[in-house]
C-alpha cells in the first residue's frame, strides 16, 4: 500500500501513540527507529538525525502556537448543519423539556422535535393565539406566552399535544418573558410590569412596587435568591420574589433588551450599548466589548459549561473566558442574523434570518458543542 505524506500527515503518523503507550514514548520510539534506519542505509551519523528530531519537535510546537494565536479550537471549528426547521414564521425562542425540543414561532405557534431537529411537529391544539414570544418549563408543565391578539399565557401538560388558556385576568395579554423559581411562575409583560402565579397560571398577582408605570419587561431571570428584570427603564433587582424592585442600572440606561445569567454572573445588552457583565448582582457593570464593531445589540444568549454564546445581527460569537475575548463561530451559516439560541443534547441550535430579495427566510441550524 502506498501512503502519500505531507508534513501534517507525517506528524500524525509519527506521534500517534499505540495502545497503552504515552505520547512521549511514542515520539521516542519513532526517533529511535528513524535514527537506526537512516544510519543503517545512509551511514549518516547519529548527531545529524538528532537535529532532525529537534526540527520536527520545533515544527510541532510552532504549529500549535499558531493555532492558539488564531483561536483555532475544537469549539470554533465545529461544523454547522441545517435542520428541517419549523416553517411559517420566525422562531422566537427555544425551550427544552427532558428529551423534547420546543420552538415557539411568531405566527405559526409551537413546534416539537424529539430527534435533534431532524423533524418537527406543529403542536397547536387549543392555542387561540399562535404568536408565541416566550416559553417556560416547570416539571411536566410547558407555558407559552403570546402577544398581539389576546390570549396571554397558555399551559400544556402533555408536551404540547393540547393547550389551555391559564388566566381569567384579561389584562395579561402580551407576555414577553417568563422565569420559574420553585412553585412561582413570573411573567414579564408589555407596559404592565410583572405578574406572579403560584398555581400554574390559574390566578395572577401584579408585583410592580418600585417599577415605573408602563414598564416593558423584556427578560426575567432568577439567580440564587434574587430576581432580575431588563426593561425599557434599565435593570431592576428584587430580593423578595418581586415584592419590591430596586434599580441596578449603574451605567446602563434605557431599553435593555437582553439579560442572561450563567449562575454566577449577569450579562446585559441594550440597543447600541454593547455587552456588559456584572459579578456583584448588578451593583456595577463592566463593558465586555467596544459596543460598535462586534455587539451593537445582542438578540440571544446560551451557555454550556464555561462556554458563552451570543447571537447578534452581526453573527454568532463564543467566549470561553467569561466574555473577556470572543471568537466568531458564524462560518458555515447562511446568515449573520441570529435570532434564537439553545443548547440541547450536546448541540448548539441557532435560528437565523436570511434576506433573499427583500424577503426573509428562516432556518434552524445545529453544531456540536
C-alpha positions, 0 to 999 in steps of 0.5 A: 500500500502506498501512503502519500505524506505531507508534513501534517500527515507525517506528524500524525503518523509519527506521534500517534501513540499505540495502545497503552503507550504515552505520547512521549514514548511514542515520539521516542520510539519513532526517533529511535527507529528513524535514527537506526534506519537512516544510519543503517542505509545512509551511514549518516551519523547519529548527531545529524538525525538528532537535529532532525528530531529537534526540527520536527519537535520545533515544527510541532510546537510552532504549529500549535502556537499558531493555532492558539494565536488564531483561536483555532479550537475544537469549539470554533471549528465545529461544523454547522448543519441545517435542520428541517426547521419549523416553517411559517414564521420566525422562531422566537425562542427555544425551550427544552423539556427532558428529551423534547425540543420546543420552538415557539414561532411568531405566527405559526405557534409551537413546534416539537422535535424529539430527534435533534431537529431532524423533524418537527411537529406543529403542536397547536391544539387549543392555542387561540393565539399562535404568536408565541414570544416566550416559553417556560418549563416547570416539571411536566408543565410547558407555558407559552406566552403570546402577544398581539391578539389576546390570549396571554399565557397558555399551559400544556401538560402533555408536551404540547399535544393540547393547550389551555388558556391559564388566566381569567385576568384579561389584562395579561395579554402580551407576555414577553418573558417568563422565569420559574423559581420553585412553585412561582411562575413570573411573567414579564409583560408589555407596559404592565410590569410583572405578574406572579402565579403560584398555581400554574397560571390559574390566578395572577398577582401584579408585583410592580412596587418600585417599577415605573408605570408602563414598564416593558419587561423584556427578560426575567431571570432568577439567580440564587435568591434574587430576581432580575428584570431588563426593561425599557427603564434599565435593570431592576433587582428584587430580593423578595420574589418581586415584592419590591424592585430596586434599580441596578442600572449603574451605567446602563440606561434605557431599553435593555433588551437582553439579560442572561445569567450563567449562575454566577454572573449577569450579562446585559445588552441594550440597543447600541450599548454593547455587552456588559457583565456584572459579578456583584448582582448588578451593583456595577457593570463592566463593558465586555466589548467596544459596543460598535464593531462586534455587539451593537445589540445582542438578540440571544444568549446560551451557555454550556459549561464555561462556554458563552454564546451570543447571537447578534445581527452581526453573527454568532460569537463564543467566549470561553473566558467569561466574555473577556475575548470572543471568537466568531463561530458564524462560518458555515451559516447562511446568515449573520442574523441570529435570532434564537439560541439553545443548547440541547443534547450536546448541540448548539441550535441557532435560528437565523434570518436570511434576506433573499430579495427583500424577503426573509427566510428562516432556518434552524441550524445545529453544531456540536458543542 
